[in-house]
Amino acid sequence: PDPRAGGSADGEDPEAKARGICLRLLASAPRTRAQLAQALRQRGVGDDAAESVLGRFSEVGMIDDAAFAAAWVDSRHTGRGLGRKALAAELRRRGVDADTVRDAVEELSPDQEEETARRLARRKLAASHKQDSAARARRALAMLARKGYSAGLAYRVVREELEAEGAEVELPDPDAE
């Protein structure tokens, strides 16, 4: 049999091979449909067999990109403090479609995102309290940008946290043109 057509050189049923690969991957960590499809392609499983197995796994709920995305957003926001932009980028890299990404990221409330940004900024500023306020602000802003927070939120949070400390620093308003 031709492996490109979905058969395997050793005579194994291509769907059985695909099921085995998917089950092993899903046993170690949740995966998106796109991640599983890529793994099947890399292991020489034909498109027809891959689509059949992925379709069946989706039907029975073993593959659920929406649930994966929601859990990813919750976990990465809580654990790593990532903002909406970074979370969306990570989900897109894992093959989650744009609508599912948008829905999952919208579950993160603006209040949650602000509170996490504020906590991160506070921690970053506290670690550098003996340094120049402008340098501290730049470092905190850069950290928040790397974590995917909008410029407007980052500037506002850093400005408010510095003011709460009594530090004097002039930060431009990124939303003003």
N, C-alpha and C positions, 0 to 999 in steps of 0.2 A: 504493500500500500504506500501511496505517496503521502508523506507527512504534511505537505502543504495543502493537501486536499482534506485533511482532517484525520487521516489514518496515521498509524504509527508504525515504524519499521519493525517493532517487536510484536505486532499484532494486537496490542492492547486496544480496547474500545476507546476511541477518542473522547467520548463523553465521560467515561469512567476516569480517564486520565485527568480531564478538566475538573471533574468533581473532587478528585483527590487533591489536586493542586489548590483549589479554592478552599477546601476544608482545612488543609494545613495552614494556609495563610490566615484564614479567619480565626483559627484557634489561637494564633499568637497575638493578633491585634485586629481591631476593626479596620476594614478597608472600604474604599469606595469602589463602585462598579468599574470606573476607569482604571484604577490601580490593579484590580483583578484581571481585567481585559488585557492590560499591558503584560502582566505576569504570564498569562496564558499564551500570548503571542511570542514572548521571549522563550517559552518552553516548547514552542513548535506545535501548539494546539491549533487546529484549523478554525477558521472563522465560524463555520456552521456549528461545530461542536461547542465552541466557546459561547456563542450567542444563545444556544439552547440551554446550557448550564447556567449562565448568568441570568437569563430570563426566569428560569425555574427558581433559582436562589432569591431573586427579587420578589417573585410571587409569594414565596413562603416567609419572606421577611428576613432572610439571612443577609441580604444586601439591602440597605436602606440609606441612600445618600442624604436624605433630609435628617434622619436621626443621627447619622454620623456627623453632619455639619453642626447640628445643634449641640451635640456633646463636645465636639471640637471647640466651638466658640466658648462654651462654658468652662471647659478645662483649661484652655490656653489663656483665657482672660483672667481666670482666677489664679492659675498657677504661675504664669509668666507675665501677667499684667499687660497683655497685648491689646492694642486698640483696634477699632473697626477695620482700618485700612490694612493692617498687618494680618488680621484674621482672614479677611477676604482674599488677600494674596495667597496665603497658605492653602486655603480651600481650593482656589483656582488651580494651584500647582498640583493638587491631588486629584484633579479632574472633575471636580464638582461643578455642575452647570451654573450659569450666572443667576438664574432665578432662585435656585436653592441657596446659593451663597448669600444673596440679598436677604432672603427670608431669615436665614440663620443669624446673620449679623444684625438685623433689625430687632431680634429678640433681646439684644444687649441694650438696655435702656440708657438714655443720655445721662441719667443720674448715676448709674453704675459705672459708666465709662469715666465720668468726671471724678467720682470718688476714688477710683483706681488711679487715675492720673494724678490726683492730689496726693494720694498716699506715696506713689513713686517719687513725685517731685519733693515731697517732704523728706523722704529718706535720702534722696540724692543731695539735697541742700544741707541736711544735717551732717552728712559725711564730709562736707567741705566748709564747715562754718567759720574756719579761720582764714579762708581765702577771700580774695576780692569779690564783691557782690556781682560785678559784671561777668566775671569768669564763672562764678557759681551758676548764674542764670544761663549762660551759654551752654554749660555742660548739662544742666537739667533740661533745657529745651532740646538739645541734641538727643539726649536719651529718650525723651518722649517722642520725638520724631522717628527715631529708629524703631520704637515700639508701635508705631502706626497711629499716633494721635494727631488730630488736625492742628494746624498752626494756631488757629484762634483759641482752641481749648488749651493748648500747651502754654501759650503766652499768658492767658488769663490766670491759669492755675499758678504758674511760676511767679507772676507779678503779685498775686494775692498772698502766696506763701512767704515771699520776701517781705512784703508789707507787714504781715503778721509778726515777723521777727523784728521789725523796726529797721530793716535794711533799706538804704536809699539806692535805687537803681531805676534808670529810665529804660523801659522796654517799648519798642515801637508797637503800634497796633497793627497786626498783620492783615486785618480786614479793611483798614483805611487805605485808600489809594490817593 
